[in-house]
Amino acid sequence: MTILAIDTSNYPLGVALIEENQVLGEYITNLKKNHSVRIMPAIQTLMKDCERVPAQLTKIVVAKGPGSYTGVRIGVTIAKTMAWSLKIPLVGVSSLEIMAAGTGRYFDGYISPLIDARRGQVYTGLYEYQNGELFTIKDDRLVMSSDWAVALKEVKKPILFVGNDLPIHQAMIADTLGSQAVFAAITEHNPRPSELAQLGKEKPGEDIHSFVPNYIRLAEAEAKWLEANGKI
């Protein structure tokens, strides 16, 4: 089994190849650059360096959001196109789940990945490793970061926070949760595409034509159009 993982759902761009129980290669950047221009060359370089060709791929795993609307769409579109043209399974994984998987494997408590959603809001969820397997404790959601921190005071467990947007909310979280809050190091914030591949390894393929990103909320322009046309 040779799996290609693609993540363009936020500023970090990541691609990885895993084969059986080995990570063949992984490429990550965290730059404010156009993913639509960079993602295909990144995939081509990774495949070439790992001496693999598209015909050898057996599954595509993609980060399906939440995150940047444009970024999520880019990754999902490329993943769907490749899976359809190669006639191989496509699997989507939560962008937040990927972040949790990369940091919390040996943490005795809950993991709360954060993606800033502006105006004091965050995309987040709550995860926990149990016997080496990652479980969702609270589903991914859009919430005010201050409300999330208050709610987490009730869980009575240490909570590991991770994400490149963590510094925006870290002071408030620390004030609210005190020693209950643990903060990942900067080297742990980028989502690992190899973790994405591993998370999707055993998941069943999804219908390619009906597969859609998980934005959690509508883009502001879409919401305004729907409101103006009496759709919401």
N, C-alpha and C positions, 0 to 999 in steps of 0.2 A: 504494500500500500504506500503510495507516494502522494502526499497531501500538500497543496499550495494554500497558504493562508494569506489573506489580504486585509489590511486595516488602513483606511483613510478617513475614519469617522471623526477625527479631531486633528489638531496640529501635527501630532506624531504620525508619520507615514511608516508603515511596517509591512514587510513581506517575509515569509519564511517557507522553507521546504522541510518536511519531516518524512522519513521513510522507515516504516516499521517502528522500532524503538530508538531511532537516532535522529537528532536534529542535523540535517545536512548543511543548512545555511540560514542566515537571518540577517535582515537589513532594516535598520531603524534610523530615522532622522526626526528631529523635533524643530521644524522650521516653518515660518510663515511664508510658505511658497505654494505655488499652484500644484495641487495633487494631480489634476487632470493631465498636466504636462509630464510629471515625474514618475507616475506609477507604472506605466508600461515599460519604460526603460529600466526601472528598478527590478521588475519581474524578469525581464530579458537578461539583465546582468546576473541576477541570482541563478537563473536556470543555466546559463552558460557556465558560470563559475562552478556550479555543482554537477556539471556535465549531465544534465537532464534535458529532455525535450518534452514539449506539451503532450505528445502522444503517450508518454509514460505516466502522466498524472492520473490518479484514480479518484480524487475528490478535491473540490474547492470549498474552503471554509472562509467566510467573510464576516467582518464586524458589521452588524446590522443597525447600530445605533443603541442609545441616543447619542447625540453629538451635533456636530456641524451639519446642517441640512445638505449643503453642497457636498461636503466631504463624504457623508454617508452615501449619497446618491452615486457619487463617482465609483466608490468601492463596490457597491451592490451591482451597478450596471456592468462593470467589467467582470465581476464574478459570474453574473448570470450569463453574459455573452460567452465567456470561456467554457462554463459548464455545459451550455446548450450546444456549442460547436464541437466540443469534445465528447459529448454524450456521457457525461459523468455526473455523479451526485453533487448537489449544492447544499451547503448547510450554513445557517446564520447563527451567530452567537452574540449575545449582549456585549456592547462595548464596555459596560461597567463590570460584567463578569470577568472579562479578560484582565482588567486592572486588578480585581480581587485575587485572581488566580496567581498573578505574578508576585504577590507580596505575602499572602497569608498562609501559605502551606504549613508553616511551622509556628504559627501564632496561636496561642491559647486564648481565643476570644473571637469576637466578630470583626468583620472587615467592612468598612464603608468607603467605597470608591466615590470620588466627587468629580463632577464636571460642571464648571460654572455656566449658568444659564442666564446671567445678567439680572439686574434689578433685585439682587439679594437672593436669587433662586439658584438651586443646584439640581442637576440630575444625579440621583444616588439610589442606592439600595443597600441591603444588608446581607452579608454572606458569611459562611462559616465552613471550615474544613472539618469533616468528621471521618475518621479512619481513612484519611488520604483522599477523600472525595469532597468536592466543593458543592455545598448546598445553598440554596436561596432561602434566607430567613424572612426578609421583607422584599417584595417585588420592586423592580425599578420604578422610579417615580420622579415627578417634578415637584419640588417643595421649597419653601423658604428655608434657607440654611439655619436660621435661628430657631425655627419651629422644629426642624430635624434634630438639632442638638438637644433641645429640651426633651423631645420624645425619647432620645437615646439614653437619657439619665435613668429611665425606668427599667432598662434591660439588665442592669446589675452585672455587667461583664465588661472587661477591657475592650476597647474598640480601636482598631487600627484604621487610620484615615490615610488615603493614598490618592494621588492625582496631581497633575501639573498645575491645576488651578487651586490646589489646597492653600497656598499662601494667601489667597484673597480672603479666605474664611477662617484661617487657622487661629488668629487671636480670639475671635468670638467663640470658637469651639473650645479652646483652652480655658477661657473664662467660665464657660458654662459647665464643662465636664471635668475640669481639673485633672487629677491623676488618672481618671478613667480613660482619657484620650491618649492614644499613642500615635505618633506621626511618622510616616515612612520617610526614609532618606531620599534625597533628590535623585539618587541613582536608581530608585525603585519606581519612580512616577511614570515613566514611559510604558505603555502597554506592550507586552512582548508578543510578537506575532507567532512565535513558537508555542506559547501558551494557548493562543487562539487555535492553532492547528490541533493541539492536544485535546482541547475542550470539544472540538468538533469531530474528533477521530471516530468515536463510537456512536455519534448521533445519526439518525436516519436521514437520508436525503429528503429535501422538500420539493414541492412542485415549483419548477423554475418559472413558469409563466405567471403564477399568482404570488410569487415571493415578493414581499415589499419590505422596505426599511421600517424600523420602529423609531419614529420620531418622538413619541410620547405626546408632543403637542404640535399643532400646526405652525408653520412659518407665519410670521406676523402678516405678510402680504396675503397669504391664503386665508387667514382668519378674517381679515378686513373685507376681502371679496365675498366670502360666504355670508358675513354679517350684512353687507350692503345688498346682497341679493336674497336676503331672507332665508338663508339655508341653516342658520344657527340662531 
